[in-house]
Amino acid sequence: MGVGFEFATGWDIWQLKTGMNVPVQGIRSEADLNQYTTSYPKAAVVKGGFGWQMTVDGTEIEYVVDAVDESEGGANQLVGIMSDLNKFMKMMNARNSQAFLTAKDFPPGTFSPPKDRFVIHIKNDLRFKDIEAIPQVTGGVRLARIRKLWRLLSDPNSAAAKQFFAEKPGGNPMYSPIVKRALIDWKQIRDSRWPHHHPSAALRGLVTLIATYLMRGYSPEQHGVGAVKYLFFVMSRTSFSGLFKELPAEEQNHYKGAKDDWVNFICVDVMSKIAGMPPTGIDPAGKVLERKITDRGNLKTPIELPITRADWLKGMVDGRDLLSAQEHPLGGLDNATWEDSNPELGHRLRGLAGLGEKMDTLQYGGKSNKAAIIEFRARQATLAYKLWPDYAFRMHKFFTEINEGDRHGLIDLDAPGL
């Protein structure tokens, strides 16, 4: 795995309906668009390049850059990938004045059949403007370094927090305080039923990530949310069952034989120390996601997903992550619970633990180490396409340093290039 990127552009793309072709006069209006086209299936790939793909997310064009290792070799590989993508983006950008584009508007051979059957729609507010994107980055973070990363992101004045959490100018920081709440004093991270045990750095990191999830799902008032993944601005693509397996053997074995103690440790001992949570902790029988899902406003009656905190926590000890699409396949009798009512979006738990138990592999202390693959989903500052390579290089260096640098040293994201 390694460090990978997504650049969501705001340009929309639709595929031609079966048996239909672009009319002689071309696509001239949104009415024409509705008549001749339909949505792509989720994650459809329209074009591939050297280490990147032009994909479809809903109806939006998104450029996905393959993950590269956190190493000097990975950095060199990233140079070639971003150079090739930037060349393609320059060609795309030269056509930003048209409201509707088809394959015929590009140099011959740019799009190969049958992937040339599309219509791109550039909304009026994006026409005549250089292509921009809201970037997202996915990187591997060793469990023992989760808390170091959280400490950095909890400071709204750090360069990393300003990049990962593009807050509104002049507004109060929203995400950094949430991260800070999860950073309880590690000396308070104690299991009351295993009082003489000193939690390993990996366990402290895992607990911090679990607490962040539980905080985001906590909502006694059952406020609505458009989609589950909107809650998790820091989202583990590795399953929590996979993360649990990275704990030292002593801790794994202890909690495998004492699952109720594991639940009590998290729900009571840990969550009671977090600001804004009940002083006695949270109810293990309560739902992981108390917030009701609206399917981006598509549901007249929002729904609640039936995964309890106790079941989720016990599941990860048993090798299952119940907060994942893999554990609730579509097509069964409970399909209405799990399938998004927007047909192109698929599962309501899409993305969460989407890589199963797959982890990143990187070097630390001269040894191979496993790392949680984490997607940073909070809205970042919009970047013109010419700035994407610089952003990618800075992010690659940042994740390398978080994992491999001095654990007591100061680490931050480099400033943007001028």
N, C-alpha and C positions, 0 to 999 in steps of 0.2 A: 504494500500500500504506500503510504507516504503523504505528501501534501498535494491536494487537488483543489480545483477551482470551478466555480460556476459564475457565468456572467449573464444576468437576465436583462434583456435590452429594451423591453417595451414594444418592440415590433411584433405584430401578430402574424401568424401563418395558418393557413387552412388548406386542406387537401381537396382536390376536385372529386366530386361524387363519381361513383362507378358509372361508366358509360357517357359521362359528360366531358366536354372539352371547353376551353376558353372560347367564348363567342368571337366572331370576326371583329366586332367593334371593341373587344376587350372588356375587362371588368371596370365599370365606371362608378359604381355606387355600392353601398352596403346592401341594398336590395339585391343587386346582382350577386354579391358575395354569398348571401343567404341562399340564393337560388341554385348556384353552381357548386357550392363547396360544403364540406362538413368538417367536424373536428378530427384531428389526428388522435390515434390511441395514445395513452400515456407513455411518455419517454420515447416517442418515435424519433428516429435519427434521419435527418434529411441529407446531411453532408458530413463526410469525414475528412480530416486532414492529418497532418503529422502530429499525433498525440492529442488531438482535440476533435470534438464532434459538435455539429450544429443540430440541436435537439429541440423538441417541442414540450413545453410545460404548460398544460392546459391549452391555450392558444398562443402562448408567448414564445418567441425565439430565445433560446438560451444556449450559450456556448459552454460546453463542459470540457475542461482540461484534465487529461489523465493525471493521476497522482504520480509523483516522482519521489524517490527516496530522499530522506533527510541526510544528504551526504554531498560531497563535492561532485561526485558523478551525477547525482540527481540535479544539482544546480546547473551543471553544464547541459544536461538533457533539457531542462526547463528553458534555457536560452533558445535552443532550436525550436521547441514547441511554440513559444510565444512569438518568435520571429515569423513562423509560418502562419499562425493565427492572425497576427497583425497585418500581414500582407493581404490575407483574405478580407479582413475587416475594412481595409482601405478601399478595396474593390466594392464591397457592399456599401460603404459610406458614400461613394461617388454617385449612388442612385437614391439618395435620400430625399429628392425633390418630388418623387411620384407617390401618389396615394396608394396605388396598387401595382405590384410587380409580379411577373410570372417568369418562368425559366427563360423565355425568349428575350427578356431584358438583360440577360447576363451573357458574358462571352460563351461561345459554343463549347460544350463539354463541361461547363462548370457543374451542372447537375445532371447525373446520369439517370436514364429511364430505369425503373418507373418512378424514381424519386423526384422527377422533374414535374410531377403533376401537383402543383401547388399555386396558391395565390398569397402573396405577402401584402398585408395592409399596414401602411404607415399612417397613424393617426395625425390629424392636423397639427397638434401641438408638438409632434416630433419631426415633422417635415422641415427640410432645409437646416436641420441641426445635426452636428456630428453625433454619431451613434454613442450613446452612453449606456452604462449598465450599473445595476446594483450588484456588487460582487458578493459571493459567499465562498468561504474557504473551509476545507475539511483537512484536519491534520491529526497525526498520532500524538497522544500525550500519555506518558507513563503515569500509572496511578500514583506513584510516589511524588510526582510533580504537579498533580492536580491542584493542590493547595497553593503552590507557588504561583501557578497561573491565575488562580482565583484571587490571590492577594493583589496581583498586578491589575486585574480587571476590576477589582473593587475600588480602585482609585480613579475617579472620573477625570483626573488631570493627566493620567498617563497617556502616552501616545497610543498604546494598544487599546485602551478603553475608548478613546476618541475615534479610532478606526472601526473597531468591532461594534461599538454602540453609538451610532451617529444620532446623538440626541438633538432635539430641536434647539436652535440657537436661543440662548437666553432662558431656556427652560430648565427645570430641575432634572438632574440625572434620574433615569428610570431604571436602567438595568444594573448599573454599578452597585446601588444599594441592595438589590436582591442578592447579588453575588456576595456582598459583604456579610449579609445576614447568615449565609451558610458557613461562614468562616468562624465558627465557634472556636474558642481556645482549645488546642489539641489536648491539653491536660484535662479538659472537661469531657473529652470523648472517652468515656469509660463505661463499660458494661457493668451495671449494678449487680448482675448475677455472675460476673466473672471479675470481681473487683481488683484482683492482684495482677491481672493481665495488662501489659502495656501495648496498646494497639500498634501494629506495624505502620510504617509510612504508607504502604499500599492500602491498608484498611482505612486509615484516616482519609486517604484520597477518595476511596470508593464511598465512604460514608458521606463525604462532602458532596459528591455528585448525586447520591440518592436523596440527600436532604434538599438539594436544589430542585429535584423533580417533585418531591412531595410538597414543597412550598408552592410550586407553580400549580399543582392540582388542587391545593387546599382552597375551598370556597364554601363555607357554610351557607352563604346566601345563594349558592348555585348560579353564579353569574354565567352568562353565555359566552361562548368562544366560537369563532368561525370554523376552526379545524383544530384537531388535537395538536398537530405539529406547530401551530402558532404559539402554543404555550411554552415550547421548549426552545428558547433562543440559544441555548447550548444543548445540543442533542447528541446523545451517544448513538453512533451507527453500529457499534459493537453491542451485542446483547449484554444485559446485566448478569446473565448466567455465565457468559464468557468472562466478564470482568471479575466475578466472584472466584473463578478458577485461577486467577492470577494472585490471589492472596497466599501467604505462606501456608504450608501444609498444616501447621498446628491450628491456625485460625479456621481453615476450611473444615478440618476434621471436627473441631469443637462444635461449630455451628451446624454441621450436618447431623450431629447427634443431639442438638438442642435448638431446633428450629423456633420454638416458642421464645427462647431466650434471644434469638436473633431479632425477632419481631419486636420484642420488648425493648431491646437495646436501641433500635432505630426509632420506633414510634414514641417511646417514653423517654429514655435516657438522652437521646440526641435531640429530638424535636422539641422537648421541653426547654432546651437551652437557646432556642432560636427566637429572636424578637418577632413579635406578631403571631406566634403560635401559642396555644393554650399552655399555661404554666405546668400542667400535668401531662403535656404531650398530646398526641392525636390518637383517635380511636382506631385500633388496628382493623376493626370491622367496617370502618368507613371506606368509601371509594377512593382509589388513587386519584381519579379525576372526578372531583365533585362538581366541576363546571359542566354545564350542559352544552352539547355540540349542536351548532346551528347549520352546519354545512354551508358556510359562507352566506348565511341568511336565507338559504333555500328551504329550510324546514319551518313549517308553521308551528309545529310542536317539537322543540329541541329535545334531544335524547341524552340520557346518561349512560355511560359505558359501565358494565357490571363487573369491574375488577376491583377487589378489595385490596387494601394495603397489606393485610396479612398474607393473602394468597400470592400477591406479587413478590413479597419478600421471601416467603417460603419457596416459591417457584424458582427463584434465582439460585437458591441453595441446592435445589434438586436438578439443576441443569435446564430450566425453562425460564423464558422471559415472557410472562403473560401480557406485557405491554408491547406487543409486536403483532404484526399482521400474520406472521408465520404460525402463531399459536391459535389463530382464529380464521381459518381459511374460508374464503367466500364460497357460496353455493350450498351451504348447509341450511338446516331449519332456522338457524339464528342469523341468516344472511342480512335481514333488515337492520340488525344491530350494528353490523360491521361495514356494510357497503355504503359509501358516500352516495347521496342522492344526486350529486352531479356526476353523470355517468363516466365522464372522461377522467375522473380523479381516482377511482378505484377504492381502496380500503381506507377506512377512517383512521387506522393506525399506520398509514403509509409513512415510510421513512424511519420510524422508530425501530431501533435494533435491526435495521434493514440488511445488515451484512452478517447477521447471525453471530456466531462466536469468532468470526474473523477479527484479527487484531493486526495492528501495524508492527513491523519488526524493525528495530533500529539498534544502533550501537551505543553502549554507555559503559565506561570503565573497561573498555576493551572486550566486553562481552555482548552477546546478542540479547536484547531485551524486548519484551512485548509491550505494546502501548494501546490504550483505548483509542478508537477512531472516532473523533468528535467533529460534528458539523456545527459551525458557528452561524446561526440563522438570523440573528438580530439585523435589522436594516442597517446597512453600512452606507457611507457617503457615496453618492453617485460618481462614477468615474468615466471620463471620456475614453474611447477605445485606445487612444494613443498612450494612455497611462496604465493600461492593463499589465504590460510587461514589468514595469517598475513595481507595481503592487505585488505581483506574483513573486518577484525576487525578494522583496522585503519580507513577505510572509514566510517564504521558504526558510530564510535565515532565522526568522523569529522562532519558528517551531524547532529548528535544529538547536538553537541556544536554550530554549526552555527545557528540552530533554537532556542535553549533553553538557550544559554549562554548570558552573559552580552553583551548588544548591543554595549557598548563602549569598551569591553575588547578585548585583542589580542587573536585571534584564528588562528591556523594553523594546517596542517596535521601532525600527529606524524611521526617521522623518521621511516624508515623500520626497522624491527627487524633483529638482526644479526643471 
